[in-house]
Amino acid sequence: MKQRPSGRSFAERTARIIEDLYEGTLDEAAWSRAMLGLADLTHASSALLFAYNPQTGEVLRNENHRFDPVAVDEYRRYWSFQDSRLTPMLGVPVLEPMPEQGMDIGGWERSAFLNEFLRPIDAPHALPAWLFKTPQKAVTLSLQGTAKRGRFDRADIDRYRAILPHVRRALEIRDRLARAQLRAQSLAHGFQHANFGLLVLDRRRAILDANMLAERMLQTAPRSLRRNGDGTLWLAEPAAGVLARWMSGGRPPEETPEGLIHVPRARSKPVSLLLVRLPEEANPWSFDGASWMLLMFDPTHRLAVGAEVIGHVFGLSPRESQVAALLASGESLKGLARLLSVSHNTVRSQLRAVFSKTGTRTQAELIERITLSPASFLPSGALPAISKRTHPIG
């Protein structure tokens, strides 16, 4: 006869399992400890987490806690399609444990699945419960029992049922964190290979993150911009003062009508900076988080932005695309007039047309819109870039 833990011991063990479940949202060791603790609480031999395609029985994903991995692989490849418990189990509500004796399984004792697979690996008993169930995917946590252990009884079901809501919630949190991490990694990869510098700053101007081009810019012009010993951003004046006023006031100061900060450099064109405030949600509760994103445009590392791509994305004419692409590469209006061999008024007229078609109002907004569009992430040479051959630039 199975030995049951005392009431006090059971309460303590249950509390520890629940604590490990939520700690396991960030810690794999704690998650595994919770799964094994749940198995031990019901004297199960192991715990298995499966995601199925309910229509076909295909295993989409699995997680194994103390079960024979060879048997799990065999189940995935063949036996999941022969598992006669799946169809009746689909009618069981979510978070309701159901042992095989509670299911209406025709011919269970004579089935090949039981006699040719489960009994030879000594796993004839199971206590599964759905955690999530949709027409496309159903996720179950199943506690496995040996022949010696015997069938799961009412006490086992009640213990399991009491903890299942915490299992579901913790698994949902794990999934959300995994999606957030994947999204962050994808965005980080894109920005890391972008053709503009990018810095993420907190309110103290400490650099929280930087892509490769930004790091290169910080290292190659230390008299103009660099990372201080305490991790904060240093800029040459007057750019430093403009940045400080912008960050403290929350908007571009009056001396930056075009919405850009220009950092002077010796024997080279200035670096143009565009400051973008991040949403308040990006600021964590427990520590000082990201407050600003700084886009850095260096004419010596001009963006390989294809004018044709910009024209396609925003519906611009060829000349308007040239103007937009050159602005995105850090050129000023005065520089545009010189490069395109037109008057300053002509450039302004073309710029107004670009503003209208892109839904922007300022040069800074336009640069931000282009910079964050697919065109600016093109690798150099992928499409026609601004050049003397394709555009009449002197």
C-alpha positions in Angstrom: 0.0 0.0 0.0 1.3 3.5 -0.9 2.6 5.6 2.0 1.0 9.0 2.2 2.8 12.1 3.5 1.5 13.7 6.7 -0.8 16.8 6.4 2.0 19.1 7.4 4.5 17.5 5.1 2.1 17.6 2.2 1.3 21.3 2.8 5.0 22.1 2.9 5.8 20.1 -0.2 2.9 21.7 -2.1 4.1 25.2 -1.1 7.6 24.3 -2.3 6.4 23.0 -5.6 4.3 26.2 -6.2 7.3 28.4 -5.2 9.6 26.4 -7.6 7.0 26.8 -10.4 7.1 30.6 -10.3 10.8 30.7 -9.7 11.1 28.3 -12.7 9.7 31.0 -15.0 13.3 32.3 -15.0 15.3 29.4 -13.7 15.4 26.0 -15.6 16.7 24.2 -12.5 13.7 25.4 -10.4 11.3 24.4 -13.2 12.7 20.9 -13.4 12.6 20.7 -9.5 8.9 21.7 -9.6 8.0 19.0 -12.2 9.8 16.3 -10.3 8.3 17.5 -7.0 4.9 17.2 -8.5 5.7 13.7 -9.7 7.0 12.7 -6.2 3.9 14.2 -4.5 1.7 11.6 -6.3 4.3 8.8 -6.3 4.6 9.0 -10.1 7.8 7.8 -11.7 8.1 10.9 -14.0 6.4 13.9 -15.6 6.0 14.6 -19.3 4.9 17.8 -20.9 3.6 17.4 -24.5 2.1 19.7 -27.1 0.0 17.9 -29.6 -1.7 18.6 -32.9 -5.2 17.4 -31.8 -6.2 16.6 -35.4 -3.3 14.2 -36.1 -1.8 13.3 -32.8 1.6 14.6 -33.9 3.8 15.7 -31.0 4.8 19.4 -31.7 7.0 19.7 -28.6 7.9 17.7 -25.5 9.7 18.2 -22.2 10.9 15.1 -20.3 11.4 14.9 -16.5 12.9 11.6 -15.4 11.4 9.4 -18.2 13.4 7.2 -20.6 14.4 9.6 -23.4 14.7 6.7 -25.9 11.0 5.8 -25.2 10.0 9.5 -25.6 11.7 9.6 -29.0 9.9 6.4 -30.0 6.6 7.8 -28.8 7.1 11.0 -30.9 8.1 9.1 -34.0 5.4 6.4 -34.0 3.3 5.7 -30.9 1.7 9.2 -30.5 -0.3 8.4 -33.6 -1.5 5.1 -32.0 -2.2 6.6 -28.6 -5.9 5.6 -28.0 -6.1 7.9 -25.0 -5.9 11.1 -27.0 -9.4 11.1 -28.6 -11.4 10.5 -25.4 -9.0 12.8 -23.5 -9.9 15.7 -25.8 -13.3 15.8 -24.3 -11.9 16.3 -20.8 -12.0 19.9 -19.5 -8.7 21.9 -19.1 -7.1 21.5 -15.7 -9.0 18.3 -14.9 -6.8 15.2 -14.3 -8.1 12.1 -15.9 -6.5 8.6 -15.4 -7.0 6.0 -18.0 -9.6 4.1 -16.0 -11.8 7.2 -16.2 -11.7 7.4 -19.9 -14.0 5.5 -22.3 -11.2 3.7 -24.2 -12.5 0.8 -26.3 -10.2 -2.3 -26.2 -7.6 -0.6 -24.0 -6.4 -3.8 -22.3 -5.8 -5.5 -25.6 -4.4 -2.4 -27.5 -1.0 -2.6 -29.1 -0.1 0.8 -27.6 -0.5 -0.6 -24.0 1.0 -4.1 -24.6 3.7 -3.3 -27.1 4.9 0.1 -25.8 3.7 1.1 -22.3 4.1 -2.2 -20.5 7.6 -3.1 -21.9 8.9 0.3 -20.7 7.0 -0.1 -17.4 4.7 2.9 -17.8 1.2 1.4 -17.9 -0.5 4.1 -15.9 -0.8 7.8 -16.4 -2.5 10.9 -14.9 -2.7 13.5 -17.7 -4.3 16.9 -17.6 -4.7 19.6 -20.3 -3.0 22.9 -19.5 -4.1 24.5 -22.8 -6.4 23.3 -25.5 -7.2 24.8 -28.9 -8.2 23.2 -32.3 -4.6 23.7 -33.4 -2.6 22.8 -30.3 -3.3 21.0 -27.0 -0.7 20.9 -24.2 -0.8 18.2 -21.5 1.2 17.5 -18.4 1.1 13.8 -17.7 2.3 12.0 -14.6 3.5 8.5 -15.3 3.1 5.4 -13.1 4.8 2.1 -13.0 3.1 -1.3 -12.7 4.3 -1.6 -9.1 2.9 1.9 -8.3 -0.5 1.0 -9.6 -3.4 3.2 -10.8 -3.7 6.8 -9.7 -6.6 7.2 -7.2 -8.9 10.0 -6.0 -6.3 11.4 -3.5 -3.7 11.6 -6.3 -6.2 13.4 -8.6 -7.1 15.9 -5.9 -3.5 16.7 -5.1 -2.7 17.2 -8.7 -5.8 19.3 -9.4 -4.9 21.7 -6.6 -1.5 22.6 -8.2 -2.5 22.5 -11.9 -3.6 26.2 -12.1 -0.2 27.3 -10.9 1.5 25.0 -13.5 -0.6 26.6 -16.2 0.1 30.1 -15.1 3.8 29.5 -14.7 4.0 27.9 -18.1 2.2 30.9 -19.6 4.7 33.3 -18.0 7.6 31.1 -19.4 6.1 31.4 -22.9 5.6 35.1 -22.7 9.2 35.6 -21.5 10.5 33.3 -24.3 8.5 35.3 -27.0 9.8 38.6 -25.6 13.4 37.2 -25.6 13.0 36.0 -29.2 11.6 39.4 -30.3 14.4 41.2 -28.5 17.0 39.0 -30.1 15.5 39.6 -33.6 15.4 43.3 -33.1 18.9 43.4 -31.7 20.2 41.4 -34.7 18.6 43.9 -37.1 19.9 47.0 -35.3 23.3 45.4 -34.8 23.8 45.2 -38.6 22.1 48.5 -39.4 24.0 51.2 -41.4 23.5 53.8 -38.6 24.8 54.0 -35.1 22.3 53.3 -32.3 22.7 54.0 -28.6 20.2 53.3 -25.8 20.6 55.8 -22.9 19.1 56.1 -19.4 18.2 59.4 -17.8 21.8 59.9 -16.6 23.0 59.4 -20.2 24.6 56.1 -19.2 24.9 53.9 -22.3 22.9 50.8 -21.8 23.4 49.3 -25.3 25.1 50.2 -28.5 25.3 48.6 -31.9 28.5 47.9 -33.8 28.6 51.1 -35.8 27.9 53.2 -32.7 30.8 51.5 -30.8 33.1 52.2 -33.7 32.0 55.9 -33.8 32.7 56.2 -30.0 36.2 54.8 -30.4 37.3 56.7 -33.6 36.6 60.3 -32.5 37.3 60.5 -28.8 37.6 64.3 -28.9 34.1 64.6 -30.3 32.1 61.7 -28.7 33.1 58.8 -26.5 32.1 56.6 -23.6 33.2 58.0 -20.2 34.8 55.8 -17.6 31.4 55.6 -15.7 29.6 54.4 -18.8 28.0 57.8 -19.7 28.0 59.4 -23.1 30.4 62.4 -23.5 29.9 64.9 -26.4 31.9 67.9 -27.4 30.3 71.3 -26.9 28.0 72.7 -27.9 26.4 69.4 -28.7 26.7 68.2 -25.0 24.6 71.2 -23.8 22.0 70.7 -26.5 21.6 67.1 -25.6 21.3 67.9 -21.9 18.6 70.5 -22.6 16.7 68.1 -24.9 16.7 65.3 -22.4 15.7 67.5 -19.4 13.0 69.3 -21.4 11.7 66.3 -23.3 11.7 68.1 -26.6 14.3 69.6 -29.1 15.6 72.9 -27.8 15.1 76.1 -29.9 18.7 75.9 -31.2 17.8 72.7 -33.1 15.0 73.7 -35.4 15.7 70.8 -37.8 15.6 68.3 -34.8 19.2 67.1 -35.1 22.2 67.6 -33.0 25.5 68.1 -34.9 28.7 67.0 -33.1 31.7 68.8 -34.5 34.8 66.8 -35.5 38.3 67.8 -36.5 39.1 67.2 -40.2 35.7 65.5 -40.8 32.1 66.3 -41.3 30.0 66.5 -38.1 28.1 63.5 -36.8 24.3 64.1 -36.8 22.3 62.8 -33.8 18.6 62.2 -33.6 17.2 61.7 -30.1 14.0 59.6 -29.7 12.2 59.3 -26.3 11.3 55.7 -25.4 7.8 54.9 -23.9 7.4 54.9 -20.1 6.8 51.2 -20.2 10.4 50.7 -21.2 11.4 52.0 -17.7 11.4 49.1 -15.2 10.0 49.5 -11.7 13.0 48.2 -9.8 15.9 49.9 -11.5 16.7 52.8 -13.8 15.9 51.6 -17.3 16.1 52.9 -20.9 14.7 56.4 -21.5 16.2 57.5 -24.8 17.4 56.0 -28.1 20.1 58.0 -30.0 20.4 57.5 -33.7 23.9 58.5 -35.0 24.6 59.4 -38.7 28.2 59.6 -39.8 28.8 60.9 -43.3 32.0 58.8 -43.5 29.9 55.7 -42.9 27.1 56.8 -45.3 24.0 54.7 -45.3 23.6 52.3 -48.2 20.0 53.3 -48.6 18.7 52.6 -52.1 16.8 55.5 -53.6 14.7 53.1 -55.6 13.7 51.2 -52.4 12.8 54.4 -50.6 10.7 55.4 -53.6 8.9 52.1 -53.6 8.3 52.1 -49.8 7.0 55.7 -49.6 5.7 56.3 -53.1 8.2 59.0 -54.0 9.4 60.3 -57.3 13.0 59.5 -58.3 14.2 63.1 -57.4 12.3 63.0 -54.1 13.8 59.6 -53.3 17.3 61.1 -53.9 16.5 63.9 -51.5 15.2 61.5 -48.8 18.1 59.1 -49.2 20.7 61.8 -48.9 18.9 63.2 -45.8 19.0 59.8 -44.3 22.7 59.6 -44.8 23.3 62.7 -42.7 23.4 65.5 -45.3 22.0 69.0 -44.5 19.7 71.0 -46.8 22.6 73.1 -47.8 24.7 70.1 -48.6 21.7 68.7 -50.6 21.5 71.8 -52.8 25.2 71.6 -53.5 25.2 67.9 -54.3 22.2 68.0 -56.5 23.3 71.3 -58.2 20.0 73.0 -57.4 18.9 76.1 -55.4 18.1 76.0 -51.7 14.5 76.9 -52.5 14.2 73.9 -54.9 15.4 71.5 -52.2 12.9 72.9 -49.8 10.1 72.5 -52.3 11.1 68.9 -52.9 11.4 68.3 -49.2 7.8 69.6 -48.6 6.6 67.0 -51.2 8.5 64.3 -49.4 7.0 65.4 -46.0 3.5 65.2 -47.5 4.0 61.7 -49.0 5.7 60.2 -45.9 3.3 61.7 -43.4 6.1 63.6 -41.6 6.4 67.3 -40.6 10.1 67.8 -39.8 13.5 66.7 -41.2 14.0 64.7 -37.9 10.7 62.9 -38.3 11.6 62.0 -41.9 15.0 60.7 -41.0 13.5 58.6 -38.2 10.9 57.2 -40.6 13.4 56.2 -43.2 15.9 54.9 -40.7 13.4 52.5 -39.2 12.0 51.4 -42.6 13.2 48.2 -44.3 15.3 50.3 -46.7 17.9 51.2 -44.1 18.6 47.6 -43.2 19.7 46.6 -46.7 23.3 45.4 -46.8 25.7 47.5 -48.8 25.4 46.9 -52.5 22.1 44.9 -52.3 20.3 47.6 -54.3 21.3 50.8 -56.2 22.5 53.3 -53.6 23.1 57.0 -54.0 25.9 57.3 -56.5 27.2 59.6 -59.2 26.3 57.0 -61.8 22.6 56.9 -60.9 22.1 60.4 -59.6 23.5 63.8 -60.9 25.5 64.6 -57.8 28.6 66.6 -58.2 
